[in-house]
Amino acid sequence: MNKDNKLQNISTGLILFAHGSRNPAWRRPFDRLLKNIVKRCECHAVLAFGEFMSPGLVDAAQSLAADGVTKAVIVPLFLGGGLHVRGDLPKLAAEARLASGIKLRVAKAIGDDAGVLAAIAEYCMGSIGRRSDNSSGIARKRHVQ
């Protein structure tokens, strides 16, 4: 069974929602994230942007609906839950629900997840040659070449 046939039986989708930028290169890490997710979960997943880039949330939800998706989770790719997450996103999600007919749920912003913050902390500490001792959370010096 090829991947496309597997996806035909999946009715739940994922929408990765990011801010957007006027600079086309800005979206590259989001494209890589999307590819990584699709490879790992073999699910219907799309990117959507709040402004400056396409697709917007309504178009992304309609794309999933065209693929047979009946429900989806919107994951805000924001470290903080500011105006875009608390103000704009609920309105955009309501519009996307009406336009697509998909049952949509908004997940918490990635910055509200302890695991995401721990991964970012590890990355930051690694940039100065340190890593945490996973059992205690104490930073230890690491030899950097």
N, CA, C and O atoms as CSV, one atom per row, in Angstrom:
chain,resi,resn,atom,element,x,y,z
A,1,MET,N,N,0.855,-1.181,0.000
A,1,MET,CA,C,0.000,0.000,0.000
A,1,MET,C,C,0.894,1.235,0.000
A,1,MET,O,O,1.763,1.361,0.863
A,2,ASN,N,N,0.699,2.148,-0.950
A,2,ASN,CA,C,1.536,3.342,-0.960
A,2,ASN,C,C,1.008,4.379,0.025
A,2,ASN,O,O,-0.085,4.248,0.576
A,3,LYS,N,N,1.811,5.398,0.222
A,3,LYS,CA,C,1.483,6.405,1.224
A,3,LYS,C,C,0.152,7.101,0.919
A,3,LYS,O,O,-0.627,7.359,1.836
A,4,ASP,N,N,-0.121,7.410,-0.363
A,4,ASP,CA,C,-1.362,8.087,-0.710
A,4,ASP,C,C,-2.580,7.245,-0.344
A,4,ASP,O,O,-3.584,7.788,0.117
A,5,ASN,N,N,-2.511,5.936,-0.538
A,5,ASN,CA,C,-3.619,5.063,-0.158
A,5,ASN,C,C,-3.810,5.044,1.346
A,5,ASN,O,O,-4.945,5.020,1.823
A,6,LYS,N,N,-2.726,5.054,2.102
A,6,LYS,CA,C,-2.831,5.103,3.565
A,6,LYS,C,C,-3.545,6.378,3.998
A,6,LYS,O,O,-4.379,6.346,4.902
A,7,LEU,N,N,-3.222,7.503,3.356
A,7,LEU,CA,C,-3.810,8.782,3.750
A,7,LEU,C,C,-5.293,8.865,3.428
A,7,LEU,O,O,-6.014,9.639,4.058
A,8,GLN,N,N,-5.756,8.094,2.473
A,8,GLN,CA,C,-7.169,8.135,2.127
A,8,GLN,C,C,-8.051,7.705,3.294
A,8,GLN,O,O,-9.218,8.093,3.348
A,9,ASN,N,N,-7.538,6.931,4.208
A,9,ASN,CA,C,-8.330,6.425,5.328
A,9,ASN,C,C,-8.173,7.257,6.596
A,9,ASN,O,O,-8.722,6.902,7.639
A,10,ILE,N,N,-7.440,8.347,6.518
A,10,ILE,CA,C,-7.200,9.174,7.696
A,10,ILE,C,C,-8.125,10.387,7.644
A,10,ILE,O,O,-8.071,11.177,6.702
A,11,SER,N,N,-8.968,10.527,8.653
A,11,SER,CA,C,-9.938,11.626,8.643
A,11,SER,C,C,-9.540,12.782,9.546
A,11,SER,O,O,-10.237,13.795,9.595
A,12,THR,N,N,-8.427,12.646,10.263
A,12,THR,CA,C,-7.961,13.714,11.141
A,12,THR,C,C,-6.731,14.371,10.544
A,12,THR,O,O,-5.823,13.690,10.068
A,13,GLY,N,N,-6.705,15.683,10.569
A,13,GLY,CA,C,-5.593,16.433,9.999
A,13,GLY,C,C,-4.937,17.358,11.005
A,13,GLY,O,O,-5.377,17.501,12.145
A,14,LEU,N,N,-3.888,17.968,10.544
A,14,LEU,CA,C,-3.087,18.860,11.373
A,14,LEU,C,C,-2.808,20.127,10.577
A,14,LEU,O,O,-2.394,20.063,9.419
A,15,ILE,N,N,-3.035,21.270,11.196
A,15,ILE,CA,C,-2.720,22.553,10.578
A,15,ILE,C,C,-1.672,23.238,11.446
A,15,ILE,O,O,-1.929,23.557,12.607
A,16,LEU,N,N,-0.502,23.461,10.883
A,16,LEU,CA,C,0.568,24.174,11.588
A,16,LEU,C,C,0.396,25.653,11.256
A,16,LEU,O,O,0.547,26.063,10.105
A,17,PHE,N,N,0.083,26.437,12.262
A,17,PHE,CA,C,-0.251,27.848,12.059
A,17,PHE,C,C,0.894,28.734,12.517
A,17,PHE,O,O,1.261,28.733,13.692
A,18,ALA,N,N,1.459,29.494,11.576
A,18,ALA,CA,C,2.571,30.394,11.873
A,18,ALA,C,C,2.191,31.818,11.479
A,18,ALA,O,O,1.203,32.037,10.780
A,19,HIS,N,N,2.979,32.768,11.931
A,19,HIS,CA,C,2.702,34.180,11.702
A,19,HIS,C,C,2.707,34.540,10.223
A,19,HIS,O,O,1.724,35.071,9.706
A,20,GLY,N,N,3.812,34.252,9.545
A,20,GLY,CA,C,3.994,34.664,8.158
A,20,GLY,C,C,4.981,35.812,8.089
A,20,GLY,O,O,5.235,36.488,9.086
A,21,SER,N,N,5.535,36.029,6.904
A,21,SER,CA,C,6.535,37.079,6.706
A,21,SER,C,C,6.513,37.519,5.259
A,21,SER,O,O,6.051,36.785,4.385
A,22,ARG,N,N,7.010,38.709,5.007
A,22,ARG,CA,C,7.156,39.183,3.626
A,22,ARG,C,C,8.368,38.535,2.951
A,22,ARG,O,O,8.477,38.547,1.725
A,23,ASN,N,N,9.276,37.969,3.752
A,23,ASN,CA,C,10.484,37.338,3.241
A,23,ASN,C,C,10.195,35.860,2.963
A,23,ASN,O,O,9.946,35.105,3.903
A,24,PRO,N,N,10.222,35.430,1.706
A,24,PRO,CA,C,9.898,34.031,1.378
A,24,PRO,C,C,10.808,33.015,2.074
A,24,PRO,O,O,10.375,31.899,2.361
A,25,ALA,N,N,12.049,33.382,2.344
A,25,ALA,CA,C,12.985,32.452,3.003
A,25,ALA,C,C,12.574,32.156,4.439
A,25,ALA,O,O,12.986,31.138,4.995
A,26,TRP,N,N,11.783,33.008,5.044
A,26,TRP,CA,C,11.359,32.841,6.439
A,26,TRP,C,C,10.607,31.533,6.643
A,26,TRP,O,O,10.667,30.959,7.730
A,27,ARG,N,N,9.913,31.056,5.641
A,27,ARG,CA,C,9.070,29.871,5.798
A,27,ARG,C,C,9.831,28.555,5.711
A,27,ARG,O,O,9.261,27.506,6.011
A,28,ARG,N,N,11.099,28.575,5.312
A,28,ARG,CA,C,11.846,27.326,5.124
A,28,ARG,C,C,11.836,26.404,6.343
A,28,ARG,O,O,11.606,25.207,6.174
A,29,PRO,N,N,12.074,26.893,7.560
A,29,PRO,CA,C,12.026,25.969,8.699
A,29,PRO,C,C,10.639,25.365,8.913
A,29,PRO,O,O,10.524,24.241,9.399
A,30,PHE,N,N,9.605,26.089,8.560
A,30,PHE,CA,C,8.244,25.577,8.698
A,30,PHE,C,C,7.970,24.490,7.659
A,30,PHE,O,O,7.293,23.502,7.946
A,31,ASP,N,N,8.501,24.681,6.456
A,31,ASP,CA,C,8.388,23.638,5.432
A,31,ASP,C,C,9.108,22.369,5.876
A,31,ASP,O,O,8.602,21.264,5.680
A,32,ARG,N,N,10.292,22.527,6.474
A,32,ARG,CA,C,11.034,21.358,6.972
A,32,ARG,C,C,10.274,20.675,8.104
A,32,ARG,O,O,10.219,19.446,8.161
A,33,LEU,N,N,9.693,21.456,8.996
A,33,LEU,CA,C,8.893,20.894,10.088
A,33,LEU,C,C,7.712,20.103,9.525
A,33,LEU,O,O,7.436,18.992,9.977
A,34,LEU,N,N,7.029,20.662,8.558
A,34,LEU,CA,C,5.891,19.979,7.948
A,34,LEU,C,C,6.321,18.648,7.331
A,34,LEU,O,O,5.663,17.629,7.542
A,35,LYS,N,N,7.408,18.648,6.580
A,35,LYS,CA,C,7.903,17.401,5.975
A,35,LYS,C,C,8.228,16.369,7.056
A,35,LYS,O,O,7.919,15.188,6.902
A,36,ASN,N,N,8.844,16.813,8.137
A,36,ASN,CA,C,9.198,15.919,9.241
A,36,ASN,C,C,7.944,15.299,9.847
A,36,ASN,O,O,7.913,14.098,10.118
A,37,ILE,N,N,6.926,16.099,10.058
A,37,ILE,CA,C,5.681,15.605,10.657
A,37,ILE,C,C,4.996,14.605,9.736
A,37,ILE,O,O,4.583,13.535,10.184
A,38,VAL,N,N,4.873,14.936,8.469
A,38,VAL,CA,C,4.209,14.044,7.522
A,38,VAL,C,C,4.952,12.717,7.430
A,38,VAL,O,O,4.333,11.656,7.362
A,39,LYS,N,N,6.267,12.780,7.427
A,39,LYS,CA,C,7.077,11.555,7.365
A,39,LYS,C,C,6.851,10.686,8.599
A,39,LYS,O,O,6.767,9.463,8.493
A,40,ARG,N,N,6.752,11.313,9.760
A,40,ARG,CA,C,6.612,10.564,11.012
A,40,ARG,C,C,5.213,10.024,11.250
A,40,ARG,O,O,5.066,8.911,11.754
A,41,CYS,N,N,4.189,10.780,10.902
A,41,CYS,CA,C,2.839,10.347,11.288
A,41,CYS,C,C,1.973,9.920,10.120
A,41,CYS,O,O,0.861,9.433,10.325
A,42,GLU,N,N,2.458,10.093,8.898
A,42,GLU,CA,C,1.653,9.761,7.732
A,42,GLU,C,C,0.226,10.293,7.898
A,42,GLU,O,O,-0.753,9.552,7.811
A,43,CYS,N,N,0.150,11.571,8.132
A,43,CYS,CA,C,-1.146,12.207,8.331
A,43,CYS,C,C,-1.304,13.349,7.334
A,43,CYS,O,O,-0.340,13.801,6.715
A,44,HIS,N,N,-2.530,13.792,7.199
A,44,HIS,CA,C,-2.787,14.991,6.408
A,44,HIS,C,C,-2.342,16.180,7.256
A,44,HIS,O,O,-2.868,16.403,8.347
A,45,ALA,N,N,-1.380,16.933,6.755
A,45,ALA,CA,C,-0.883,18.092,7.490
A,45,ALA,C,C,-0.564,19.203,6.501
A,45,ALA,O,O,-0.057,18.958,5.406
A,46,VAL,N,N,-0.868,20.414,6.905
A,46,VAL,CA,C,-0.624,21.581,6.056
A,46,VAL,C,C,-0.130,22.733,6.911
A,46,VAL,O,O,-0.336,22.772,8.124
A,47,LEU,N,N,0.524,23.664,6.245
A,47,LEU,CA,C,0.899,24.920,6.886
A,47,LEU,C,C,-0.187,25.945,6.618
A,47,LEU,O,O,-0.879,25.876,5.603
A,48,ALA,N,N,-0.335,26.897,7.534
A,48,ALA,CA,C,-1.213,28.041,7.321
A,48,ALA,C,C,-0.545,29.245,7.975
A,48,ALA,O,O,0.184,29.109,8.958
A,49,PHE,N,N,-0.800,30.408,7.422
A,49,PHE,CA,C,-0.152,31.616,7.916
A,49,PHE,C,C,-1.191,32.674,8.244
A,49,PHE,O,O,-2.236,32.772,7.602
A,50,GLY,N,N,-0.873,33.466,9.265
A,50,GLY,CA,C,-1.779,34.513,9.706
A,50,GLY,C,C,-1.764,35.726,8.801
A,50,GLY,O,O,-2.788,36.384,8.623
A,51,GLU,N,N,-0.602,36.029,8.224
A,51,GLU,CA,C,-0.511,37.174,7.325
A,51,GLU,C,C,0.728,37.067,6.455
A,51,GLU,O,O,1.668,36.336,6.767
A,52,PHE,N,N,0.711,37.799,5.372
A,52,PHE,CA,C,1.821,37.934,4.423
A,52,PHE,C,C,2.084,36.718,3.549
A,52,PHE,O,O,2.691,36.876,2.490
A,53,MET,N,N,1.667,35.517,3.925
A,53,MET,CA,C,1.962,34.308,3.165
A,53,MET,C,C,0.702,33.488,2.941
A,53,MET,O,O,-0.311,33.665,3.618
A,54,SER,N,N,0.792,32.609,1.995
A,54,SER,CA,C,-0.304,31.688,1.696
A,54,SER,C,C,0.157,30.262,1.963
A,54,SER,O,O,1.344,29.957,1.849
A,55,PRO,N,N,-0.766,29.405,2.311
A,55,PRO,CA,C,-2.195,29.651,2.424
A,55,PRO,C,C,-2.548,30.256,3.779
A,55,PRO,O,O,-1.816,30.112,4.758
A,56,GLY,N,N,-3.669,30.922,3.804
A,56,GLY,CA,C,-4.238,31.348,5.072
A,56,GLY,C,C,-4.938,30.168,5.727
A,56,GLY,O,O,-4.993,29.079,5.155
A,57,LEU,N,N,-5.461,30.376,6.897
A,57,LEU,CA,C,-6.089,29.294,7.650
A,57,LEU,C,C,-7.333,28.746,6.951
A,57,LEU,O,O,-7.549,27.534,6.940
A,58,VAL,N,N,-8.140,29.609,6.378
A,58,VAL,CA,C,-9.348,29.148,5.685
A,58,VAL,C,C,-8.971,28.262,4.503
A,58,VAL,O,O,-9.544,27.186,4.329
A,59,ASP,N,N,-8.013,28.704,3.689
A,59,ASP,CA,C,-7.593,27.905,2.531
A,59,ASP,C,C,-6.980,26.574,2.960
A,59,ASP,O,O,-7.215,25.549,2.321
A,60,ALA,N,N,-6.201,26.585,4.032
A,60,ALA,CA,C,-5.587,25.345,4.524
A,60,ALA,C,C,-6.658,24.359,4.978
A,60,ALA,O,O,-6.574,23.168,4.678
A,61,ALA,N,N,-7.663,24.849,5.698
A,61,ALA,CA,C,-8.750,23.973,6.162
A,61,ALA,C,C,-9.547,23.434,4.973
A,61,ALA,O,O,-9.933,22.265,4.968
A,62,GLN,N,N,-9.792,24.261,3.984
A,62,GLN,CA,C,-10.518,23.802,2.799
A,62,GLN,C,C,-9.720,22.752,2.040
A,62,GLN,O,O,-10.297,21.821,1.478
A,63,SER,N,N,-8.412,22.892,2.019
A,63,SER,CA,C,-7.544,21.899,1.382
A,63,SER,C,C,-7.661,20.548,2.085
A,63,SER,O,O,-7.737,19.505,1.435
A,64,LEU,N,N,-7.674,20.575,3.412
A,64,LEU,CA,C,-7.836,19.328,4.173
A,64,LEU,C,C,-9.204,18.713,3.905
A,64,LEU,O,O,-9.326,17.501,3.735
A,65,ALA,N,N,-10.220,19.551,3.870
A,65,ALA,CA,C,-11.577,19.050,3.609
A,65,ALA,C,C,-11.645,18.377,2.241
A,65,ALA,O,O,-12.304,17.349,2.087
A,66,ALA,N,N,-10.975,18.945,1.259
A,66,ALA,CA,C,-10.957,18.358,-0.083
A,66,ALA,C,C,-10.273,16.995,-0.086
A,66,ALA,O,O,-10.543,16.162,-0.952
A,67,ASP,N,N,-9.379,16.768,0.892
A,67,ASP,CA,C,-8.694,15.477,1.029
A,67,ASP,C,C,-9.478,14.488,1.887
A,67,ASP,O,O,-8.994,13.389,2.160
A,68,GLY,N,N,-10.687,14.868,2.317
A,68,GLY,CA,C,-11.517,13.963,3.095
A,68,GLY,C,C,-11.352,14.074,4.598
A,68,GLY,O,O,-11.901,13.265,5.345
A,69,VAL,N,N,-10.609,15.058,5.042
A,69,VAL,CA,C,-10.414,15.260,6.478
A,69,VAL,C,C,-11.698,15.844,7.066
A,69,VAL,O,O,-12.286,16.760,6.490
A,70,THR,N,N,-12.132,15.319,8.204
A,70,THR,CA,C,-13.362,15.794,8.842
A,70,THR,C,C,-13.105,16.537,10.146
A,70,THR,O,O,-13.968,17.265,10.635
A,71,LYS,N,N,-11.915,16.349,10.704
A,71,LYS,CA,C,-11.545,17.091,11.908
A,71,LYS,C,C,-10.043,17.333,11.871
A,71,LYS,O,O,-9.282,16.547,11.308
A,72,ALA,N,N,-9.633,18.451,12.493
A,72,ALA,CA,C,-8.221,18.811,12.476
A,72,ALA,C,C,-7.867,19.606,13.729
A,72,ALA,O,O,-8.718,20.221,14.371
A,73,VAL,N,N,-6.599,19.566,14.043
A,73,VAL,CA,C,-6.069,20.341,15.159
A,73,VAL,C,C,-5.171,21.423,14.577
A,73,VAL,O,O,-4.314,21.155,13.736
A,74,ILE,N,N,-5.382,22.634,15.035
A,74,ILE,CA,C,-4.539,23.766,14.649
A,74,ILE,C,C,-3.480,23.925,15.735
A,74,ILE,O,O,-3.808,24.135,16.902
A,75,VAL,N,N,-2.211,23.826,15.348
A,75,VAL,CA,C,-1.113,23.982,16.301
A,75,VAL,C,C,-0.455,25.336,16.055
A,75,VAL,O,O,0.198,25.526,15.029
A,76,PRO,N,N,-0.619,26.282,16.985
A,76,PRO,CA,C,0.016,27.586,16.827
A,76,PRO,C,C,1.533,27.479,17.065
A,76,PRO,O,O,1.978,27.125,18.156
A,77,LEU,N,N,2.308,27.792,16.027
A,77,LEU,CA,C,3.763,27.722,16.134
A,77,LEU,C,C,4.298,29.055,16.654
A,77,LEU,O,O,5.058,29.750,15.981
A,78,PHE,N,N,3.879,29.383,17.868
A,78,PHE,CA,C,4.257,30.628,18.533
A,78,PHE,C,C,4.825,30.281,19.899
A,78,PHE,O,O,4.302,29.406,20.589
A,79,LEU,N,N,5.897,30.968,20.291
A,79,LEU,CA,C,6.446,30.743,21.630
A,79,LEU,C,C,5.581,31.393,22.689
A,79,LEU,O,O,5.481,30.884,23.805
A,80,GLY,N,N,4.964,32.494,22.362
A,80,GLY,CA,C,4.104,33.180,23.322
A,80,GLY,C,C,2.680,33.251,22.806
A,80,GLY,O,O,2.439,33.260,21.599
A,81,GLY,N,N,1.756,33.299,23.725
A,81,GLY,CA,C,0.339,33.372,23.367
A,81,GLY,C,C,-0.140,34.805,23.357
A,81,GLY,O,O,-1.020,35.166,24.139
A,82,GLY,N,N,0.418,35.626,22.492
A,82,GLY,CA,C,0.053,37.036,22.426
A,82,GLY,C,C,-1.192,37.272,21.592
A,82,GLY,O,O,-2.069,36.414,21.495
A,83,LEU,N,N,-1.252,38.451,20.993
A,83,LEU,CA,C,-2.429,38.893,20.244
A,83,LEU,C,C,-2.815,37.934,19.124
A,83,LEU,O,O,-3.999,37.656,18.933
A,84,HIS,N,N,-1.835,37.423,18.382
A,84,HIS,CA,C,-2.176,36.546,17.262
A,84,HIS,C,C,-2.815,35.242,17.744
A,84,HIS,O,O,-3.755,34.743,17.125
A,85,VAL,N,N,-2.308,34.696,18.845
A,85,VAL,CA,C,-2.835,33.424,19.353
A,85,VAL,C,C,-4.157,33.634,20.092
A,85,VAL,O,O,-5.100,32.863,19.909
A,86,ARG,N,N,-4.229,34.660,20.914
A,86,ARG,CA,C,-5.438,34.868,21.738
A,86,ARG,C,C,-6.523,35.671,21.034
A,86,ARG,O,O,-7.705,35.526,21.346
A,87,GLY,N,N,-6.131,36.516,20.089
A,87,GLY,CA,C,-7.113,37.373,19.429
A,87,GLY,C,C,-7.441,36.949,18.013
A,87,GLY,O,O,-8.594,36.652,17.698
A,88,ASP,N,N,-6.421,36.921,17.152
A,88,ASP,CA,C,-6.643,36.623,15.738
A,88,ASP,C,C,-7.020,35.168,15.480
A,88,ASP,O,O,-7.948,34.895,14.719
A,89,LEU,N,N,-6.316,34.243,16.101
A,89,LEU,CA,C,-6.509,32.828,15.796
A,89,LEU,C,C,-7.924,32.325,16.077
A,89,LEU,O,O,-8.474,31.617,15.234
A,90,PRO,N,N,-8.541,32.649,17.209
A,90,PRO,CA,C,-9.922,32.166,17.404
A,90,PRO,C,C,-10.885,32.648,16.312
A,90,PRO,O,O,-11.769,31.902,15.891
A,91,LYS,N,N,-10.714,33.881,15.859
A,91,LYS,CA,C,-11.575,34.411,14.788
A,91,LYS,C,C,-11.306,33.687,13.473
A,91,LYS,O,O,-12.235,33.305,12.761
A,92,LEU,N,N,-10.015,33.501,13.158
A,92,LEU,CA,C,-9.658,32.796,11.921
A,92,LEU,C,C,-10.131,31.347,11.953
A,92,LEU,O,O,-10.586,30.818,10.939
A,93,ALA,N,N,-10.025,30.706,13.114
A,93,ALA,CA,C,-10.477,29.311,13.246
A,93,ALA,C,C,-11.983,29.214,13.032
A,93,ALA,O,O,-12.458,28.274,12.395
A,94,ALA,N,N,-12.730,30.167,13.554
A,94,ALA,CA,C,-14.187,30.167,13.354
A,94,ALA,C,C,-14.520,30.319,11.868
A,94,ALA,O,O,-15.417,29.646,11.362
A,95,GLU,N,N,-13.803,31.200,11.171
A,95,GLU,CA,C,-14.012,31.374,9.732
A,95,GLU,C,C,-13.668,30.082,8.984
A,95,GLU,O,O,-14.383,29.679,8.067
A,96,ALA,N,N,-12.573,29.443,9.383
A,96,ALA,CA,C,-12.139,28.205,8.724
A,96,ALA,C,C,-13.143,27.078,8.950
A,96,ALA,O,O,-13.390,26.276,8.049
A,97,ARG,N,N,-13.724,27.013,10.151
A,97,ARG,CA,C,-14.754,26.007,10.433
A,97,ARG,C,C,-15.946,26.166,9.487
A,97,ARG,O,O,-16.419,25.202,8.884
A,98,LEU,N,N,-16.414,27.407,9.378
A,98,LEU,CA,C,-17.583,27.672,8.523
A,98,LEU,C,C,-17.292,27.378,7.058
A,98,LEU,O,O,-18.118,26.789,6.360
A,99,ALA,N,N,-16.120,27.787,6.599
A,99,ALA,CA,C,-15.783,27.647,5.181
A,99,ALA,C,C,-15.497,26.207,4.773
A,99,ALA,O,O,-15.759,25.820,3.634
A,100,SER,N,N,-14.957,25.412,5.699
A,100,SER,CA,C,-14.506,24.063,5.347
A,100,SER,C,C,-15.446,22.950,5.802
A,100,SER,O,O,-15.469,21.870,5.212
A,101,GLY,N,N,-16.218,23.216,6.854
A,101,GLY,CA,C,-17.055,22.174,7.442
A,101,GLY,C,C,-16.286,21.207,8.325
A,101,GLY,O,O,-16.846,20.221,8.805
A,102,ILE,N,N,-15.023,21.479,8.539
A,102,ILE,CA,C,-14.188,20.614,9.385
A,102,ILE,C,C,-14.372,21.008,10.845
A,102,ILE,O,O,-14.495,22.189,11.171
A,103,LYS,N,N,-14.389,20.016,11.708
A,103,LYS,CA,C,-14.383,20.263,13.147
A,103,LYS,C,C,-12.936,20.615,13.519
A,103,LYS,O,O,-12.041,19.777,13.404
A,104,LEU,N,N,-12.716,21.839,13.960
A,104,LEU,CA,C,-11.368,22.315,14.279
A,104,LEU,C,C,-11.197,22.540,15.768
A,104,LEU,O,O,-12.084,23.064,16.443
A,105,ARG,N,N,-10.047,22.136,16.264
A,105,ARG,CA,C,-9.670,22.394,17.659
A,105,ARG,C,C,-8.338,23.117,17.630
A,105,ARG,O,O,-7.456,22.772,16.844
A,106,VAL,N,N,-8.190,24.113,18.478
A,106,VAL,CA,C,-6.931,24.860,18.565
A,106,VAL,C,C,-6.139,24.334,19.749
A,106,VAL,O,O,-6.613,24.365,20.884
A,107,ALA,N,N,-4.926,23.850,19.482
A,107,ALA,CA,C,-4.032,23.391,20.546
A,107,ALA,C,C,-3.388,24.607,21.213
A,107,ALA,O,O,-3.491,25.730,20.718
A,108,LYS,N,N,-2.733,24.367,22.328
A,108,LYS,CA,C,-2.004,25.461,22.967
A,108,LYS,C,C,-0.787,25.813,22.110
A,108,LYS,O,O,-0.300,24.987,21.337
A,109,ALA,N,N,-0.309,27.034,22.253
A,109,ALA,CA,C,0.885,27.468,21.522
A,109,ALA,C,C,2.074,26.604,21.928
A,109,ALA,O,O,2.158,26.164,23.075
A,110,ILE,N,N,2.986,26.359,21.001
A,110,ILE,CA,C,4.103,25.465,21.302
A,110,ILE,C,C,4.933,25.963,22.476
A,110,ILE,O,O,5.527,25.159,23.194
A,111,GLY,N,N,4.981,27.265,22.681
A,111,GLY,CA,C,5.740,27.816,23.790
A,111,GLY,C,C,5.139,27.527,25.156
A,111,GLY,O,O,5.784,27.750,26.180
A,112,ASP,N,N,3.918,27.036,25.176
A,112,ASP,CA,C,3.267,26.664,26.433
A,112,ASP,C,C,3.527,25.215,26.814
A,112,ASP,O,O,3.042,24.746,27.844
A,113,ASP,N,N,4.295,24.497,25.982
A,113,ASP,CA,C,4.586,23.094,26.238
A,113,ASP,C,C,5.956,22.946,26.901
A,113,ASP,O,O,6.957,23.438,26.380
A,114,ALA,N,N,5.998,22.275,28.040
A,114,ALA,CA,C,7.249,22.113,28.795
A,114,ALA,C,C,8.313,21.372,27.989
A,114,ALA,O,O,9.496,21.698,28.087
A,115,GLY,N,N,7.913,20.383,27.195
A,115,GLY,CA,C,8.872,19.633,26.387
A,115,GLY,C,C,9.532,20.491,25.322
A,115,GLY,O,O,10.732,20.371,25.073
A,116,VAL,N,N,8.747,21.356,24.696
A,116,VAL,CA,C,9.302,22.267,23.692
A,116,VAL,C,C,10.286,23.230,24.354
A,116,VAL,O,O,11.370,23.475,23.824
A,117,LEU,N,N,9.913,23.766,25.497
A,117,LEU,CA,C,10.811,24.697,26.192
A,117,LEU,C,C,12.084,23.997,26.657
A,117,LEU,O,O,13.160,24.594,26.623
A,118,ALA,N,N,11.979,22.754,27.085
A,118,ALA,CA,C,13.172,22.000,27.494
A,118,ALA,C,C,14.097,21.776,26.302
A,118,ALA,O,O,15.316,21.882,26.440
A,119,ALA,N,N,13.533,21.468,25.134
A,119,ALA,CA,C,14.358,21.275,23.931
A,119,ALA,C,C,15.057,22.573,23.543
A,119,ALA,O,O,16.222,22.555,23.146
A,120,ILE,N,N,14.364,23.687,23.654
A,120,ILE,CA,C,14.975,24.983,23.343
A,120,ILE,C,C,16.068,25.305,24.351
A,120,ILE,O,O,17.127,25.810,23.978
A,121,ALA,N,N,15.820,25.015,25.625
A,121,ALA,CA,C,16.840,25.252,26.657
A,121,ALA,C,C,18.088,24.420,26.373
A,121,ALA,O,O,19.204,24.923,26.500
A,122,GLU,N,N,17.912,23.147,25.989
A,122,GLU,CA,C,19.049,22.289,25.647
A,122,GLU,C,C,19.832,22.874,24.481
A,122,GLU,O,O,21.063,22.900,24.505
A,123,TYR,N,N,19.134,23.334,23.484
A,123,TYR,CA,C,19.794,23.943,22.330
A,123,TYR,C,C,20.596,25.176,22.765
A,123,TYR,O,O,21.757,25.329,22.386
A,124,CYS,N,N,19.980,26.041,23.554
A,124,CYS,CA,C,20.648,27.256,24.009
A,124,CYS,C,C,21.888,26.928,24.841
A,124,CYS,O,O,22.951,27.513,24.632
A,125,MET,N,N,21.753,25.998,25.777
A,125,MET,CA,C,22.905,25.614,26.600
A,125,MET,C,C,23.989,24.972,25.742
A,125,MET,O,O,25.176,25.177,25.997
A,126,GLY,N,N,23.605,24.205,24.738
A,126,GLY,CA,C,24.579,23.594,23.840
A,126,GLY,C,C,25.375,24.612,23.073
A,126,GLY,O,O,26.522,24.355,22.706
A,127,SER,N,N,24.789,25.768,22.822
A,127,SER,CA,C,25.502,26.801,22.074
A,127,SER,C,C,26.670,27.383,22.865
A,127,SER,O,O,27.558,28.009,22.286
A,128,ILE,N,N,26.680,27.182,24.186
A,128,ILE,CA,C,27.820,27.627,25.006
A,128,ILE,C,C,28.575,26.444,25.589
A,128,ILE,O,O,29.317,26.583,26.562
A,129,GLY,N,N,28.379,25.279,24.984
A,129,GLY,CA,C,29.138,24.098,25.396
A,129,GLY,C,C,28.654,23.454,26.673
A,129,GLY,O,O,29.436,22.813,27.375
A,130,ARG,N,N,27.398,23.607,26.987
A,130,ARG,CA,C,26.837,22.971,28.177
A,130,ARG,C,C,25.641,22.124,27.792
A,130,ARG,O,O,25.000,22.360,26.767
A,131,ARG,N,N,25.351,21.149,28.613
A,131,ARG,CA,C,24.140,20.346,28.472
A,131,ARG,C,C,23.619,20.087,29.866
A,131,ARG,O,O,24.369,20.181,30.838
A,132,SER,N,N,22.365,19.769,29.974
A,132,SER,CA,C,21.824,19.510,31.303
A,132,SER,C,C,22.014,18.052,31.670
A,132,SER,O,O,22.053,17.171,30.811
A,133,ASP,N,N,22.131,17.824,32.951
A,133,ASP,CA,C,22.096,16.463,33.479
A,133,ASP,C,C,20.609,16.146,33.569
A,133,ASP,O,O,19.905,16.698,34.415
A,134,ASN,N,N,20.134,15.268,32.709
A,134,ASN,CA,C,18.698,15.024,32.607
A,134,ASN,C,C,18.038,14.635,33.918
A,134,ASN,O,O,16.845,14.882,34.099
A,135,SER,N,N,18.771,14.039,34.825
A,135,SER,CA,C,18.149,13.610,36.073
A,135,SER,C,C,17.957,14.768,37.051
A,135,SER,O,O,17.065,14.722,37.899
A,136,SER,N,N,18.791,15.807,36.937
A,136,SER,CA,C,18.682,16.881,37.919
A,136,SER,C,C,18.379,18.245,37.313
A,136,SER,O,O,17.992,19.169,38.027
A,137,GLY,N,N,18.551,18.376,36.000
A,137,GLY,CA,C,18.345,19.670,35.378
A,137,GLY,C,C,19.525,20.599,35.570
A,137,GLY,O,O,19.464,21.761,35.167
A,138,ILE,N,N,20.610,20.111,36.183
A,138,ILE,CA,C,21.794,20.937,36.410
A,138,ILE,C,C,22.612,20.994,35.131
A,138,ILE,O,O,22.885,19.963,34.515
A,139,ALA,N,N,23.002,22.192,34.733
A,139,ALA,CA,C,23.822,22.343,33.533
A,139,ALA,C,C,25.255,21.896,33.833
A,139,ALA,O,O,25.827,22.235,34.869
A,140,ARG,N,N,25.810,21.135,32.907
A,140,ARG,CA,C,27.181,20.658,33.019
A,140,ARG,C,C,27.964,21.132,31.806
A,140,ARG,O,O,27.433,21.206,30.698
A,141,LYS,N,N,29.247,21.457,32.032
A,141,LYS,CA,C,30.104,21.901,30.952
A,141,LYS,C,C,30.378,20.730,30.034
A,141,LYS,O,O,30.586,19.605,30.486
A,142,ARG,N,N,30.376,21.004,28.744
A,142,ARG,CA,C,30.622,19.986,27.741
A,142,ARG,C,C,31.766,20.453,26.881
A,142,ARG,O,O,31.888,21.646,26.601
A,143,HIS,N,N,32.607,19.532,26.455
A,143,HIS,CA,C,33.725,19.866,25.606
A,143,HIS,C,C,33.194,20.140,24.193
A,143,HIS,O,O,32.569,19.272,23.584
A,144,VAL,N,N,33.442,21.329,23.684
A,144,VAL,CA,C,33.003,21.690,22.346
A,144,VAL,C,C,34.220,21.801,21.456
A,144,VAL,O,O,35.184,22.494,21.779
A,145,GLN,N,N,34.163,21.103,20.319
A,145,GLN,CA,C,35.303,21.153,19.382
A,145,GLN,C,C,35.052,22.116,18.264
A,145,GLN,O,O,35.903,22.282,17.390
